Amino acid sequence: MDSGILVLRLLVGLLVAGHGVQKVSRHLGGRGLEGGAEEFRADGFRGGLLTAVAAGGGQIGSGLLLAAGLLTPLAATGAIGVMTVALTVKWHNGLWVQNDGYEYPLVLIGTAAALTATGPGAWSLDAALGLTSYPLWWAAVALVAGLGSGLLTRLVLHRPAAPAITER
């Protein structure tokens, strides 16, 4: 079981971190910090560079912590938060990823919550430091705090769409 949790933690954590790297650099197919800022502006978010740095930093930090199995509930909360914002951006496209839907962020949210519920496994920094096992209620805390922070971010930073101008 521990080897399966390790594989899952590494896969999800490194994907979340890699997604963050793309927001702030030209590595892993990213368009640099300007490209990340442009992406947020195009999605209707305020802040541009600051938003890209915060989102990218949050994804890199939470993803690396999740991959390492360090402070797992905190790592999951961060990953759930940033993926909740991504889910809200893609919500209008429906579920499926082939339509640019929210399937992928939803899978990452569910996996981060599940990793908090199962614990990071024996091959983790949490285990090496004696921080395991986390009580099951931490999964609920991570899920609620992550979803709440993501929705609050959306509420605070997203601009409403400008009304369409009709000619008379």
Phi, psi and omega per residue, in radians:
M1 nan -0.718 -3.121
D2 -1.080 -0.611 3.128
S3 -1.199 -0.629 3.085
G4 -1.157 -0.732 3.105
I5 -1.135 -0.685 3.098
L6 -1.053 -0.823 3.134
V7 -1.060 -0.791 -3.137
L8 -1.109 -0.774 3.119
R9 -1.068 -0.802 3.136
L10 -1.111 -0.801 -3.124
L11 -1.058 -0.955 -3.072
V12 -1.207 -0.794 -3.125
G13 -1.063 -0.783 -3.123
L14 -1.247 -0.567 3.048
L15 -1.153 -0.756 3.112
V16 -1.108 -0.799 3.125
A17 -1.093 -0.753 3.123
G18 -1.078 -0.650 3.092
H19 -1.092 -0.662 3.087
G20 -1.194 -0.688 3.098
V21 -1.034 -0.699 3.117
Q22 -1.081 -0.541 -3.116
K23 -1.239 -0.490 -2.975
V24 -2.071 0.004 -3.092
S25 -2.624 3.111 3.086
R26 -1.661 0.113 3.106
H27 -1.390 2.713 3.082
L28 0.993 0.525 3.105
G29 1.512 0.136 3.121
G30 -1.237 2.856 3.139
R31 -1.874 0.369 3.137
G32 1.408 3.032 -3.114
L33 -1.079 -0.679 3.091
E34 -1.086 -0.707 3.104
G35 -1.143 -0.686 3.080
G36 -1.106 -0.739 3.117
A37 -1.121 -0.721 3.128
E38 -1.099 -0.694 3.114
E39 -1.061 -0.777 3.128
F40 -1.150 -0.724 3.111
R41 -1.076 -0.753 -3.140
A42 -1.098 -0.537 3.105
D43 -1.472 0.030 3.047
G44 1.617 0.305 -3.123
F45 -1.666 2.549 3.020
R46 -1.365 2.862 2.923
G47 1.727 -0.500 3.102
G48 0.900 -1.872 -3.069
L49 -1.057 -0.797 -3.124
L50 -1.080 -0.730 3.120
T51 -1.114 -0.745 3.126
A52 -1.123 -0.741 3.126
V53 -1.122 -0.790 -3.133
A54 -1.113 -0.799 -3.133
A55 -1.170 -0.824 3.136
G56 -1.089 -0.770 3.115
G57 -1.112 -0.711 3.096
G58 -1.098 -0.706 3.127
Q59 -1.218 -0.759 3.126
I60 -1.093 -0.866 -3.106
G61 -1.101 -0.890 -3.106
S62 -1.164 -0.645 3.131
G63 -1.143 -0.770 3.130
L64 -1.172 -0.706 3.073
L65 -1.080 -0.739 3.127
L66 -1.122 -0.783 3.133
A67 -1.066 -0.691 -3.131
A68 -1.369 -0.254 -3.063
G69 1.190 0.708 -3.132
L70 -1.997 2.216 -3.103
L71 0.900 0.898 -2.967
T72 -0.901 -0.804 3.125
P73 -1.083 -0.681 3.102
L74 -1.160 -0.770 3.110
A75 -1.047 -0.779 3.136
A76 -1.130 -0.688 3.115
T77 -1.033 -0.792 3.120
G78 -1.104 -0.801 3.136
A79 -1.108 -0.734 3.117
I80 -1.104 -0.704 3.140
G81 -1.075 -0.903 -3.098
V82 -1.205 -0.584 3.123
M83 -1.309 -0.439 3.031
T84 -1.146 -0.721 3.083
V85 -1.060 -0.799 3.126
A86 -1.055 -0.705 3.118
L87 -1.069 -0.723 -3.127
T88 -1.168 -0.552 3.111
V89 -1.186 -0.663 -3.051
K90 -1.639 -0.086 -3.048
W91 -0.900 -0.784 -3.059
H92 -1.147 -0.250 3.130
N93 -1.557 -0.045 -3.110
G94 1.526 -3.059 -3.024
L95 -1.253 -0.813 -2.845
W96 -1.373 2.396 -3.047
V97 -1.141 -0.501 3.141
Q98 -1.143 -0.292 3.048
N99 -1.848 0.384 -3.067
D100 1.051 0.658 -3.115
G101 -1.462 -3.009 -3.004
Y102 -1.677 0.242 -3.126
E103 -0.949 -0.876 -3.082
Y104 -1.115 -0.889 3.083
P105 -1.029 -0.627 3.135
L106 -1.123 -0.722 3.101
V107 -1.099 -0.734 3.128
L108 -1.166 -0.672 3.079
I109 -1.072 -0.869 -3.129
G110 -1.098 -0.688 -3.138
T111 -1.193 -0.738 3.102
A112 -1.078 -0.736 3.101
A113 -1.123 -0.729 3.138
A114 -1.129 -0.673 3.112
L115 -1.143 -0.551 3.056
T116 -1.225 -0.667 -3.136
A117 -1.203 -0.693 -3.120
T118 -1.442 -0.455 -3.005
G119 1.607 2.842 -3.038
P120 -1.370 -0.115 3.134
G121 1.546 2.990 -3.073
A122 -1.208 -0.510 -3.105
W123 -1.675 1.186 -3.112
S124 -2.539 2.803 3.059
L125 -1.214 -0.556 3.053
D126 -1.001 -0.805 3.141
A127 -1.155 -0.744 -3.129
A128 -1.091 -0.571 -3.134
L129 -1.600 0.002 3.125
G130 1.320 0.419 -3.108
L131 -1.563 -0.111 -3.139
T132 -1.680 2.799 0.030
S133 -1.740 2.527 3.109
Y134 -1.411 2.415 3.071
P135 -1.090 2.666 -3.094
L136 -1.010 -0.547 -3.109
W137 -1.099 -0.322 3.067
W138 -1.077 -0.543 3.118
A139 -1.110 -0.725 3.110
A140 -1.159 -0.717 3.117
V141 -1.083 -0.821 -3.138
A142 -1.072 -0.738 -3.128
L143 -1.157 -0.837 -3.119
V144 -1.158 -0.798 -3.130
A145 -1.163 -0.699 3.115
G146 -1.144 -0.852 3.110
L147 -1.085 -0.758 -3.141
G148 -1.089 -0.771 -3.140
S149 -1.172 -0.658 3.100
G150 -1.145 -0.764 3.132
L151 -1.197 -0.644 3.086
L152 -1.144 -0.722 3.078
T153 -1.025 -0.808 3.117
R154 -1.042 -0.789 -3.113
L155 -1.104 -0.752 -3.055
V156 -1.361 -0.702 -2.983
L157 -1.720 -0.244 -3.066
H158 -1.565 2.306 3.079
R159 -1.543 2.428 3.036
P160 -1.160 2.610 3.125
A161 -1.089 2.451 3.108
A162 -1.195 2.429 3.115
P163 -1.133 2.531 3.126
A164 -1.193 2.425 3.123
I165 -1.615 2.169 3.123
T166 -1.900 2.426 3.127
E167 -1.582 2.595 -3.141
R168 -1.969 nan nan
